[in-house]
């Protein structure tokens, strides 16, 4: 693989594969992951730095190894290269510009005069790619310092708090229209005949043992008059269905049996029976309920 694909193509392929994986697996909403999460940008830059460093190190090792070969081995290697991939001149010039490396033949001119137990050093200049990356890190640090420490930009903790506040707003907005998430604060009275028919079927299947088929009351109270033990109106009736009646002698909670949308329909059906005057109704129980009016 290494001999078939140039180093610069390998670096780009690996880098963009990791970059694509980050964007795919990191949930960043409607913004790119490297924009929303600065640490991902830092990781990608460090990863790119390591890729380039590895490729340059491998290239240097290959160069040194090549010069250690015998002439016969070099001839065979050149013959093998001529049959496969051959680096172009522009690629060699580009790597020369990136690394500013000297040929191994000029090594004697780069030796420093000092000697440490037989170990000598070469007076090589720092590779431009390393210098530019170092300068880039300094620029990034300055921008980060100004952005977050001086200008008071939102850090990750602040962003989390802001997103939690927005999430609560979104949930509240969703609950206004989500049938299976409604509560007594968001429930509304239904008047459509189809909804009331469903409510009647639920009432017939579950409520007539206590309230009679005509809702005139038996064990439970009469549901057709204007008196209510726990309050009338769609919100109170829905609340009673969800939480049950009075402790010890009231109606059970139906939230484990019926969905919120089903309780909304049966509550709306019960309220549609107001004033229906069933035969032999149970004596009034509770207090008179008057629907509050909203001041304009």
C-alpha positions, 0 to 999 in steps of 0.5 A: 500500500505504501509504495502504491499510494503517495504519502500526501494522498495517504495523509489526506485519506486517513485524515478525512476518514477520521474527520468524517467519522467525527461528523457522523458519530458526534451529535452536534445538531445543525452545526458541524462538530468541529465548530460546536466542539472546539476540542474536536478541532484541537484533536483533528489538528493534533491528529493531522500533526501526528500523521505528517510527523509519522510520514516524514519520519518514515520518509527519512528512515527510507532515505537513510536505509536507501543510502545504506544499500549496496549499489547492486541493491539500489539498482534492483530497487530502482528497477522495481520502482520503474515497474510501479509508482514513481514519485513525480518531481513536483512531489519531491520539490514539495517535500523538500519545501515542507521539510527543508531537509538536506541530502545525506551527502551534505551531512559532514557540512552540518555536523556541529563541533561539539562531541558528547561521548561520541555522539554528534549533532547535525545543525539542521533547521526546524522543518517549516511545517513544524514551525508553522504548526507551532505558530498556529498553536500560539495564534489559537491560544491567543484567540482562545484566551481573548474569546473566553477569558477576556470577552467572556465567551460561553464555555461548555458549562454555560452552553450546557445550561443554555441548551437545558433551558432551551430544551425545557422550552421545546419540551413545553411547546411539544407537550402542548400538541403531543397527545400522549404527553398532555397533562391537566395544564395542557388538556383541551375540551374535545367536541368533535363527534368522532372523539366523543364516540371514542370517549363513549366507548371507553366510558362504556367499557370502564365506567358504567359499573360505578356511574351507570350507562347514562352517567346518572350515578350509582356507587360513583356520583352523578356526572350529569349535574352541575355538582362536582366533588373534585371540581368540574371542567376538562382540566379537573376531570382529566386530573381526576382520571389521571390521579384518581378520586378521594383517598380510600373511597374515590375512583382509582387512577386510570393512568396505568390503563388509559393513555392521556389522549384516551382520558381526554376523550372520555373526560370530554364525553362525560362533560358532554352529558351535562344537563342530560337528565338521566332517569332516577339520578343519584342525589347531588354530591359535591359543590356547584361548579361554575366554569371560570371566565378569562378576563379580557 
